[in-house]
C-alpha cells in the first residue's frame, strides 16, 4: 500500500453542500458516511434558507454534536463553499456534495498522505454510480479529482477562494488558478462514489454528459458488466500519483 494508515488524525472539518431539494433523497447517506469517518471532528452542512425537510431526512444524525447546519440564501456553489469556510475550525477541510458518498477510511488515508508528503491538497479517485448508488464504472481522474474527494489546508482555501460568479466548473477554475502555487497530491485509490444524477446543476457540462452516458450504458445487462471491467482495467493501467495538466488549460505554470 502506498499510504499506510499508521496514525489517527483528528483535525479535519467537512463541508457538505445540499442547497437543492433534489439532494434530500441522498443526503442521509452522505452525512452518515462523513460522520462515520473518525478523522472528521466538525461537519458544516450548508442548506438553503427556506429548507423544510433537512431534520426529517437526517433524523437522529442531526443530534451528532459535530454537525452544524448552516442556512444560506441560494447562490453559486463557490459562494456557498467560501461562506462555509468561515465556520471551519480545523486546519484541514474536506468537501462533499450532498449526493456523493465517501468510501471507508478516505480521510485517514488522505491525512496520512499529507503528513508524509507535506502537501497542501490531496485528491482521490472515484467510482461512477447511478442514482441508486450502484457502481457502474471506474473513473480515470487523470486531470483533476472530483470536488467531493478534495481535502485541503483550510488556510489555502482562505488564500485561494472559489470564484463566486460561476454556477458550474468552479472546481476546474480553482484547479487551474492554483496550479504551481500549492502542492497537490493524488491517492490513486477509489475513495469516492460519485453519484451521476439525471438532473443536477451540472447536467449541461460536457464532462458530466459523458459520465451520464457511461452510467446509462452501464445499467444495461451484460453491457454494464463489460463497461465495469473495461474501465477498471483502464484505470489500473493509467493510474498515477500525480495529475496530468490538460492542454486546454493553456501553458502549465512552473
N, C-alpha and C positions, 0 to 999 in steps of 0.2 A: 504494500500500500504506500502511495506517495506521501500521505499525511496521516500520521498516527494520532489517534485521539488520546494523547498522553496526559492531558490536563483538563480540569474543569474550569470553565470561564463563566463569570457572572457579571459581565459588563456590556451587554448588548441590549439595546432597545429595538423594538419593531414598530414600523408604521404600516398599518393596514388601511387601504382606501376602499370605501364601499359607498360611493356617492350616488348610485342609481338604484332604482327599485329592482332592476333585474338581478342584482347581486344578492338579494335576500334568499334566493334558493340555494346559494352556495356558501354563504358567509359563515354558517355554523361550522362547517368542516374546515374552512380556512382558519378561523380563530382557534379552533380546537387544536389543530396541528402546530400553530405558532405557540400557543400556551404550553403545549406538551414538550417544547424544546427547553431543556434545563438551563441553557445559556441565556435565555430571554428573561430579563428582570422587569421589563416595562413594555407594555403594548399600548400604542396610541392608535385608536380606531377612529378614523375620520368618516363621518356620515353627514348627509345633507341636513340642513337646519330643521326642516319640517318632517323628517323621518318619523314614522309612527309604528314601525314594525321591528326595530332592532332588538328590543327587550324580549319580545315574543320569540324571535328567531334564536337568540343566544341562550335563553333560559338560564340555567344555573351557571353557565360560563360567565355571565355578566357579574357574578359575585366574586370572581377572582380579583384579588386586590391589585394585581399587576395591570389590570385592564383599565384604561382611561378612555372614555368615549367623548370625542370632541365633535360638536355640531358646527358646521361651517356652511356658508352660502355656496351654491354651486358655481364653481369657477373652473378654468382649465386645470388639468391634472398637476402641472408643475406648480401652480399657485397653491393648490391644496397641500402638496408634499412640503413645499417651503414653509407654509404655515405650521405644519405638523412638527417640523424640525425644532421649532421654538419650544415645544413641550418635551423634547428628548433630554433625558438627564444622564445618559450613559455615553462613554467615549466612542462607542460603535453603534451604528444604526443599520437595520436590515429592512428592506421593503418587501411588501407583498400585496398584490391586488386582491380584492375581496372575493375572487372566484378561483384563485390558484391554491395549490397545496404544496407545502414543504415536505420533503422526504425526511425520514428519521435520521437524526444526527447531523443535519445540514449545518447549523451554526457552529457546532463544536468543531467540525472539520474546517470550516472557513476561518474560525479564530485560531485554530492550530496553524493553518497555513500562514495567516497574517503574522502570528507570533514568530514563526520560523523565518519568514522572508522579509519582514519589516515593511510590507506593502501598505498602501492606503486603501486599497479596494480589492475585494475578492468576489469573483463571479463563479457560477457553476453551470453545468449543462442541464438540459431539461427534456422531459418526455412531452409529447403532444397527446392530449386526451380529448375525448369527446365531451359533450355537456354532462353526461352521466359520470364522468371521471374515469372512464375506461381508457387505458393506454392504447394508442393507435399507431404511434411511430416514435422513433428516436430522432431528436433534432440534432443537427450538426453543430450549431452555435459556434461557427468558426470566427465570425467577425466581432460579435458582441453578445453578451448574455442577456436573457430576458430580465427586465427590471425586478421581477419578483424573486430573482435569485441574488440580487445585489446585497453585499454587506460592505459598508463604507465607514471611514472615520467620520464622526459627527462634525468635527471641525472642518473637514474637507467639504462637506455638504453646505456648511455655512459660508465657506470661502467661494465655492462654485455652486450657487443655487441653480435650480431648474429655470428654464425660460418660461415665464408665466403667461405668455401670449399664445402658446401652441396648444391646440386641442388634441393633436396626435404627434407621435415621434419626438416627444420632449426628451425621451431617454437617449435617442440617437443624437439629438442636438447636444445634450450634455456630454455624451461619449466623445464626440469629435472635439468639442471645446476644451475638454480636459486632457486631450492627448499630449503627451510629453510634459505635462505639468504635475501629474501624480503618478505613483507607481501602482500598476494594476496587475493582478494575478488571476489565474484561472485554475479551477479544480475540474479536471476532465472526468467528472463523475455525475451521474444523473441524480440531482438533489432537488429537483422541482418537477411537479406535474402541472404543466401549463394547459389550462382549460380553453379550448377553442369553441367559442360560442357563435351561434348563427347570427346573433345581433349583439353588437357591443360598440363602444365608442370608436374603436379602431378597425371596424369591419371593412372600411373602404381602403385601408392601407394595402399596398401591393403585396407586401410580405405576409400580412395576415390572410389575404385572399389565398395565397399559395398554401398556407397552413390549413386553412379551411378545406381546400380541395383534397389535400392529403388525408385529413381526418375523415372526410366524407367517403373517400375511396376505401379507407381502412375499415369502414363499418360493413363493407361487402364481404360475405363469407368467402373463404379461400383467398380472394384478392387481399383481404386485410391481413391474413397471416403472412402472405408474401411481402407486403409492404413493411410489416413489423420486422421481419427477418432481414430484408434488404437494407432498411435504414439502420438497423443495429450493426450490420457488417460495415456499412459506410462509415458509421460513427467510430467503430473500433479502429478502422484503418486511417482515419483522418484526425482523430483527437490529438490535441497537443496541450502543453501547459501555458501557451501564450495565445493571444488573439491575433488574427490577421487584419491588417489595415486594408479596407476596401478602397479600390481605386476611385470610386465615385465620390469619395470624401475629399479628393484632391491630394496634394503632396503631404506625405506623412511628416509631422513635426519631429524635429530632432534628427 
